[in-house]
Amino acid sequence: MASFLSRPASRLPSFFLSQSLPRQTCRYASPLLRRSFATPATEKEQPRLRLGSLAPNFKAQTTQGEIDFHEWIGDKWAILFSHPADFTPVCTTELGAFAKLKPEFDKRGVKLIGLSANDLTSHGEWIADINDISNTSLSFPIIADPNRQIAWTYDMVDAQDTTNIDQKGIAFTIRSVFVIDPAKKIRLTMMYPASAGRNTAEVLRVVDALQTGDKKGVTTPIDWVPGGDVIVPPTVKTEDARKKFGDVREIRPYLRFTNVGK
């Protein structure tokens, strides 16, 4: 069971908490109310997470013991990614792929942590399946979030239909990715429907882009990969860019390329 640290809560009027509203009423309710209907904790208001927001902290049980999320991140980057449930086909292929790519994330100082809406016993059995199917050895933790409390806090729940809930009345978890920096700030998010698998190479690529931007003071163009040309930010004058980077190609005054290596 997860517990949350420093999370503000606001309550809905008691009328809404005590009523069993018909499906049509829920569908046309205000966004605020709809965000609360499709959750395990209808009395809690969901945080608004934006790029640059502080990643909400929490304590949770994982396959590698209990963690305080911020303490677990430490001075590293982190990738938190969610799964609808254990023993589901797409999730199994994804976790196997992340396990195989973990050494590349390690090189970049990035810690991986998964989340699935089942308990630790189920997680342990599932990991054995993943290792067998993908011929790998999954070595990063997976959070147990059976009540989807963390999924709710990180807005990892399905809102396509407020009736899209399980037998417990809890909204289904979607496939989300959060890239979090050492300052515990959310730097990038990706959200996929339960039917579409992620691309681990793209997750690694955007980590490279973020880290390169931070270290070199540049931005990255479409389809950029390490070693490719980067963009000089508009805030940097061309003469200053040439002093800093050397060769600068000016396509337009607002579009200038340089190369900072890998």
KAHULIN-V598194 format. One record per residue. RES is the residue in three letters. OMEGA is omega in radians with two decimals (NA if undefined). NEAR is the number of other ideal C-beta (glycine too) atoms within 8 Angstrom. D_FIRST is the distance of its C-alpha to the first C-alpha in Angstrom with 2 decimals. Layout:
BEGIN
res=RES omega=OMEGA near=NEAR d_first=D_FIRST
res=RES omega=OMEGA near=NEAR d_first=D_FIRST
END
This chain:
BEGIN
res=MET omega=-3.11 near=7 d_first=0.00
res=ALA omega=3.00 near=12 d_first=3.77
res=SER omega=-3.02 near=7 d_first=6.68
res=PHE omega=-3.10 near=11 d_first=10.11
res=LEU omega=3.04 near=9 d_first=13.40
res=SER omega=3.11 near=5 d_first=16.71
res=ARG omega=3.14 near=9 d_first=15.96
res=PRO omega=3.13 near=6 d_first=18.79
res=ALA omega=3.01 near=7 d_first=18.48
res=SER omega=-3.04 near=6 d_first=21.41
res=ARG omega=3.00 near=6 d_first=21.76
res=LEU omega=3.04 near=10 d_first=23.73
res=PRO omega=-3.06 near=6 d_first=26.71
res=SER omega=3.12 near=6 d_first=26.03
res=PHE omega=-3.08 near=6 d_first=28.39
res=PHE omega=-3.12 near=11 d_first=26.13
res=LEU omega=-3.07 near=10 d_first=23.04
res=SER omega=-3.07 near=5 d_first=25.19
res=GLN omega=2.98 near=6 d_first=27.10
res=SER omega=-3.02 near=2 d_first=26.60
res=LEU omega=3.12 near=8 d_first=28.43
res=PRO omega=-3.09 near=5 d_first=30.30
res=ARG omega=-3.10 near=7 d_first=29.54
res=GLN omega=3.13 near=6 d_first=32.60
res=THR omega=3.14 near=8 d_first=31.62
res=CYS omega=-3.05 near=13 d_first=28.19
res=ARG omega=-3.10 near=8 d_first=29.95
res=TYR omega=3.09 near=5 d_first=32.36
res=ALA omega=3.13 near=10 d_first=30.11
res=SER omega=3.14 near=5 d_first=29.99
res=PRO omega=-3.12 near=5 d_first=27.62
res=LEU omega=-3.11 near=7 d_first=25.68
res=LEU omega=-3.13 near=11 d_first=25.11
res=ARG omega=3.13 near=12 d_first=24.42
res=ARG omega=-3.11 near=11 d_first=21.63
res=SER omega=-3.12 near=14 d_first=19.94
res=PHE omega=-3.00 near=11 d_first=20.90
res=ALA omega=-3.10 near=12 d_first=19.12
res=THR omega=3.10 near=14 d_first=15.56
res=PRO omega=-3.08 near=11 d_first=12.64
res=ALA omega=-3.00 near=7 d_first=13.34
res=THR omega=-3.13 near=10 d_first=17.13
res=GLU omega=-3.09 near=8 d_first=17.71
res=LYS omega=3.03 near=11 d_first=16.49
res=GLU omega=-3.05 near=9 d_first=19.03
res=GLN omega=3.09 near=10 d_first=18.17
res=PRO omega=3.03 near=10 d_first=19.32
res=ARG omega=-3.09 near=5 d_first=22.47
res=LEU omega=3.12 near=10 d_first=22.12
res=ARG omega=3.05 near=6 d_first=25.51
res=LEU omega=-3.07 near=7 d_first=27.08
res=GLY omega=3.08 near=6 d_first=27.36
res=SER omega=3.00 near=10 d_first=24.36
res=LEU omega=3.10 near=6 d_first=22.10
res=ALA omega=-3.14 near=13 d_first=18.94
res=PRO omega=3.10 near=11 d_first=16.06
res=ASN omega=3.10 near=10 d_first=14.22
res=PHE omega=2.95 near=13 d_first=10.50
res=LYS omega=-3.09 near=10 d_first=8.51
res=ALA omega=3.00 near=14 d_first=6.21
res=GLN omega=3.10 near=9 d_first=6.63
res=THR omega=3.11 near=13 d_first=9.83
res=THR omega=3.08 near=9 d_first=12.78
res=GLN omega=3.08 near=5 d_first=14.46
res=GLY omega=3.14 near=6 d_first=12.14
res=GLU omega=3.12 near=6 d_first=9.91
res=ILE omega=2.79 near=11 d_first=11.49
res=ASP omega=-2.93 near=9 d_first=12.60
res=PHE omega=-3.12 near=11 d_first=13.72
res=HIS omega=3.09 near=8 d_first=17.13
res=GLU omega=3.13 near=7 d_first=17.88
res=TRP omega=3.11 near=10 d_first=17.11
res=ILE omega=-3.13 near=13 d_first=19.56
res=GLY omega=-3.13 near=6 d_first=22.14
res=ASP omega=-3.13 near=4 d_first=25.59
res=LYS omega=2.87 near=9 d_first=25.03
res=TRP omega=3.12 near=14 d_first=24.60
res=ALA omega=3.00 near=12 d_first=21.40
res=ILE omega=3.07 near=15 d_first=20.78
res=LEU omega=-3.13 near=12 d_first=17.43
res=PHE omega=-3.00 near=16 d_first=17.90
res=SER omega=3.13 near=14 d_first=16.01
res=HIS omega=-3.13 near=15 d_first=16.72
res=PRO omega=-3.08 near=12 d_first=16.75
res=ALA omega=3.04 near=10 d_first=15.83
res=ASP omega=3.08 near=11 d_first=16.54
res=PHE omega=3.02 near=8 d_first=20.15
res=THR omega=-2.94 near=9 d_first=21.63
res=PRO omega=-3.10 near=5 d_first=25.00
res=VAL omega=-3.14 near=11 d_first=24.93
res=CYS omega=-3.13 near=13 d_first=21.56
res=THR omega=3.13 near=14 d_first=22.92
res=THR omega=-3.12 near=11 d_first=26.03
res=GLU omega=-3.10 near=14 d_first=24.28
res=LEU omega=3.05 near=15 d_first=22.06
res=GLY omega=3.14 near=14 d_first=25.19
res=ALA omega=3.10 near=10 d_first=27.16
res=PHE omega=3.13 near=14 d_first=24.79
res=ALA omega=3.14 near=15 d_first=24.77
res=LYS omega=-3.09 near=8 d_first=28.57
res=LEU omega=-3.08 near=11 d_first=28.88
res=LYS omega=3.13 near=11 d_first=26.58
res=PRO omega=3.11 near=6 d_first=29.72
res=GLU omega=3.06 near=8 d_first=31.06
res=PHE omega=3.11 near=13 d_first=27.99
res=ASP omega=3.14 near=8 d_first=28.19
res=LYS omega=-3.09 near=6 d_first=31.81
res=ARG omega=-3.13 near=11 d_first=30.86
res=GLY omega=-3.09 near=6 d_first=28.29
res=VAL omega=3.10 near=11 d_first=25.40
res=LYS omega=3.13 near=11 d_first=21.98
res=LEU omega=3.03 near=11 d_first=20.17
res=ILE omega=3.13 near=14 d_first=16.47
res=GLY omega=3.08 near=14 d_first=15.37
res=LEU omega=3.06 near=15 d_first=12.49
res=SER omega=-3.01 near=17 d_first=12.35
res=ALA omega=3.07 near=12 d_first=10.81
res=ASN omega=-3.10 near=10 d_first=10.44
res=ASP omega=-3.04 near=7 d_first=8.80
res=LEU omega=3.13 near=9 d_first=10.24
res=THR omega=3.10 near=6 d_first=13.21
res=SER omega=3.13 near=10 d_first=14.24
res=HIS omega=-3.11 near=14 d_first=13.98
res=GLY omega=3.12 near=9 d_first=16.25
res=GLU omega=-3.14 near=10 d_first=18.71
res=TRP omega=3.13 near=13 d_first=18.84
res=ILE omega=3.10 near=12 d_first=19.63
res=ALA omega=3.08 near=8 d_first=22.49
res=ASP omega=-3.11 near=10 d_first=23.80
res=ILE omega=-3.13 near=14 d_first=23.64
res=ASN omega=-3.13 near=13 d_first=25.54
res=ASP omega=-3.08 near=7 d_first=28.07
res=ILE omega=-3.06 near=9 d_first=28.72
res=SER omega=-3.12 near=13 d_first=28.97
res=ASN omega=-3.11 near=5 d_first=30.55
res=THR omega=3.08 near=9 d_first=28.26
res=SER omega=-3.07 near=5 d_first=25.79
res=LEU omega=-3.02 near=11 d_first=22.48
res=SER omega=3.06 near=5 d_first=21.60
res=PHE omega=-3.07 near=11 d_first=19.08
res=PRO omega=3.01 near=10 d_first=15.28
res=ILE omega=-3.11 near=13 d_first=13.19
res=ILE omega=3.00 near=13 d_first=9.67
res=ALA omega=-3.10 near=13 d_first=7.30
res=ASP omega=-3.03 near=14 d_first=6.65
res=PRO omega=3.11 near=8 d_first=7.47
res=ASN omega=3.09 near=8 d_first=7.59
res=ARG omega=3.12 near=15 d_first=9.31
res=GLN omega=3.10 near=13 d_first=8.36
res=ILE omega=3.10 near=13 d_first=9.58
res=ALA omega=3.12 near=13 d_first=12.27
res=TRP omega=-3.12 near=15 d_first=13.38
res=THR omega=-3.14 near=12 d_first=13.74
res=TYR omega=3.10 near=12 d_first=15.73
res=ASP omega=3.12 near=9 d_first=17.62
res=MET omega=-3.04 near=13 d_first=16.95
res=VAL omega=-3.07 near=13 d_first=17.50
res=ASP omega=3.12 near=12 d_first=20.75
res=ALA omega=3.09 near=9 d_first=23.19
res=GLN omega=-3.13 near=5 d_first=26.29
res=ASP omega=-3.10 near=7 d_first=26.13
res=THR omega=3.10 near=12 d_first=24.06
res=THR omega=-3.11 near=6 d_first=24.27
res=ASN omega=-3.05 near=9 d_first=22.73
res=ILE omega=3.12 near=9 d_first=19.61
res=ASP omega=-3.07 near=6 d_first=18.19
res=GLN omega=3.10 near=3 d_first=18.72
res=LYS omega=-3.10 near=6 d_first=15.75
res=GLY omega=-3.10 near=6 d_first=17.40
res=ILE omega=-3.12 near=11 d_first=14.99
res=ALA omega=3.14 near=14 d_first=16.95
res=PHE omega=3.10 near=11 d_first=17.23
res=THR omega=3.08 near=16 d_first=16.19
res=ILE omega=3.14 near=13 d_first=19.32
res=ARG omega=3.14 near=17 d_first=20.33
res=SER omega=3.05 near=13 d_first=20.10
res=VAL omega=3.05 near=14 d_first=21.20
res=PHE omega=3.02 near=12 d_first=20.93
res=VAL omega=-3.02 near=15 d_first=23.38
res=ILE omega=-3.07 near=13 d_first=22.63
res=ASP omega=-3.10 near=10 d_first=25.33
res=PRO omega=3.08 near=8 d_first=25.44
res=ALA omega=3.14 near=4 d_first=25.70
res=LYS omega=3.10 near=10 d_first=22.22
res=LYS omega=3.07 near=10 d_first=24.11
res=ILE omega=-3.09 near=14 d_first=23.53
res=ARG omega=-3.12 near=9 d_first=26.76
res=LEU omega=3.05 near=10 d_first=26.51
res=THR omega=3.02 near=10 d_first=24.52
res=MET omega=3.11 near=8 d_first=25.20
res=MET omega=-3.11 near=8 d_first=24.03
res=TYR omega=3.00 near=11 d_first=25.02
res=PRO omega=-3.10 near=8 d_first=24.95
res=ALA omega=-3.07 near=10 d_first=23.27
res=SER omega=-3.03 near=4 d_first=26.81
res=ALA omega=3.12 near=8 d_first=27.81
res=GLY omega=-3.13 near=8 d_first=26.92
res=ARG omega=3.10 near=12 d_first=26.84
res=ASN omega=-3.07 near=6 d_first=29.51
res=THR omega=3.11 near=10 d_first=28.38
res=ALA omega=3.11 near=7 d_first=31.83
res=GLU omega=3.09 near=8 d_first=31.51
res=VAL omega=3.10 near=14 d_first=28.23
res=LEU omega=-3.12 near=12 d_first=30.10
res=ARG omega=-3.12 near=10 d_first=33.14
res=VAL omega=3.01 near=10 d_first=31.53
res=VAL omega=3.09 near=14 d_first=30.07
res=ASP omega=-3.13 near=11 d_first=33.68
res=ALA omega=-3.14 near=10 d_first=34.96
res=LEU omega=-3.11 near=12 d_first=32.67
res=GLN omega=3.09 near=10 d_first=33.39
res=THR omega=3.11 near=13 d_first=37.09
res=GLY omega=3.13 near=11 d_first=37.28
res=ASP omega=-3.05 near=7 d_first=35.77
res=LYS omega=-2.99 near=6 d_first=38.04
res=LYS omega=-3.13 near=8 d_first=41.24
res=GLY omega=-3.12 near=7 d_first=41.18
res=VAL omega=2.98 near=12 d_first=41.74
res=THR omega=-3.05 near=7 d_first=40.27
res=THR omega=-3.11 near=10 d_first=40.12
res=PRO omega=3.11 near=10 d_first=41.94
res=ILE omega=3.06 near=3 d_first=41.11
res=ASP omega=-3.14 near=4 d_first=40.21
res=TRP omega=2.98 near=10 d_first=40.42
res=VAL omega=-3.12 near=7 d_first=39.66
res=PRO omega=-3.10 near=6 d_first=40.15
res=GLY omega=3.13 near=6 d_first=43.88
res=GLY omega=3.11 near=9 d_first=44.74
res=ASP omega=3.11 near=9 d_first=46.38
res=VAL omega=-3.09 near=15 d_first=44.32
res=ILE omega=3.03 near=12 d_first=45.19
res=VAL omega=-3.12 near=13 d_first=46.53
res=PRO omega=-3.14 near=8 d_first=44.72
res=PRO omega=-3.11 near=5 d_first=47.04
res=THR omega=-3.11 near=3 d_first=46.73
res=VAL omega=3.10 near=10 d_first=48.62
res=LYS omega=-3.08 near=5 d_first=52.41
res=THR omega=-3.14 near=11 d_first=54.07
res=GLU omega=3.08 near=6 d_first=56.19
res=ASP omega=3.12 near=8 d_first=53.17
res=ALA omega=-3.14 near=13 d_first=51.30
res=ARG omega=3.08 near=10 d_first=54.29
res=LYS omega=-3.07 near=5 d_first=54.37
res=LYS omega=-3.00 near=7 d_first=50.69
res=PHE omega=-3.05 near=10 d_first=50.42
res=GLY omega=-3.09 near=5 d_first=54.05
res=ASP omega=3.09 near=7 d_first=54.75
res=VAL omega=3.11 near=12 d_first=53.56
res=ARG omega=-3.13 near=8 d_first=54.48
res=GLU omega=3.09 near=8 d_first=54.96
res=ILE omega=3.01 near=6 d_first=54.69
res=ARG omega=3.11 near=6 d_first=54.63
res=PRO omega=-3.13 near=6 d_first=54.42
res=TYR omega=-3.11 near=5 d_first=50.77
res=LEU omega=-3.10 near=8 d_first=50.01
res=ARG omega=-3.11 near=14 d_first=50.64
res=PHE omega=2.98 near=12 d_first=49.45
res=THR omega=3.12 near=15 d_first=49.32
res=ASN omega=-3.12 near=10 d_first=47.82
res=VAL omega=3.13 near=8 d_first=45.70
res=GLY omega=-3.12 near=4 d_first=45.37
res=LYS omega=NA near=3 d_first=42.21
END
